[in-house]
Amino acid sequence: MEALEMQTMDDKIIITINKKATDSNFLINFFNRLRIEELIKKAEFKSEILKLSEEIKKNWWEKNKKKFLEEAE
């Protein structure tokens, strides 16, 4: 068995995860991420909000990248 297997059936996707290939923290993070993605789709953000989000991330990175790049060396 592979670590992850996926099947599609009518209106469902079935994901099978090998317990030996992953840990519970991975699964918790995975399902939290799926839930967040679902909530984002339901929120139907307007393009202006998404542009603002990108600008905030860009500005944050410009202010903080030196710290992270120095730590990586």
HUNORUR-V239718 format. One record per residue. N is the residue number from 1. RES is the residue in three letters. SS is DSSP state (helix for helix, strand for strand, loop for the rest). Layout:
BEGIN
n=N res=RES ss=SS
n=N res=RES ss=SS
END
This chain:
BEGIN
n=1 res=MET ss=loop
n=2 res=GLU ss=loop
n=3 res=ALA ss=loop
n=4 res=LEU ss=strand
n=5 res=GLU ss=strand
n=6 res=MET ss=strand
n=7 res=GLN ss=strand
n=8 res=THR ss=strand
n=9 res=MET ss=strand
n=10 res=ASP ss=loop
n=11 res=ASP ss=loop
n=12 res=LYS ss=strand
n=13 res=ILE ss=strand
n=14 res=ILE ss=strand
n=15 res=ILE ss=strand
n=16 res=THR ss=strand
n=17 res=ILE ss=strand
n=18 res=ASN ss=loop
n=19 res=LYS ss=helix
n=20 res=LYS ss=helix
n=21 res=ALA ss=helix
n=22 res=THR ss=loop
n=23 res=ASP ss=loop
n=24 res=SER ss=helix
n=25 res=ASN ss=helix
n=26 res=PHE ss=helix
n=27 res=LEU ss=helix
n=28 res=ILE ss=helix
n=29 res=ASN ss=helix
n=30 res=PHE ss=helix
n=31 res=PHE ss=helix
n=32 res=ASN ss=helix
n=33 res=ARG ss=helix
n=34 res=LEU ss=helix
n=35 res=ARG ss=helix
n=36 res=ILE ss=helix
n=37 res=GLU ss=helix
n=38 res=GLU ss=helix
n=39 res=LEU ss=helix
n=40 res=ILE ss=helix
n=41 res=LYS ss=helix
n=42 res=LYS ss=helix
n=43 res=ALA ss=helix
n=44 res=GLU ss=loop
n=45 res=PHE ss=loop
n=46 res=LYS ss=loop
n=47 res=SER ss=helix
n=48 res=GLU ss=helix
n=49 res=ILE ss=helix
n=50 res=LEU ss=helix
n=51 res=LYS ss=helix
n=52 res=LEU ss=helix
n=53 res=SER ss=helix
n=54 res=GLU ss=helix
n=55 res=GLU ss=helix
n=56 res=ILE ss=helix
n=57 res=LYS ss=helix
n=58 res=LYS ss=helix
n=59 res=ASN ss=helix
n=60 res=TRP ss=helix
n=61 res=TRP ss=helix
n=62 res=GLU ss=helix
n=63 res=LYS ss=helix
n=64 res=ASN ss=helix
n=65 res=LYS ss=helix
n=66 res=LYS ss=helix
n=67 res=LYS ss=helix
n=68 res=PHE ss=helix
n=69 res=LEU ss=helix
n=70 res=GLU ss=helix
n=71 res=GLU ss=helix
n=72 res=ALA ss=helix
n=73 res=GLU ss=loop
END
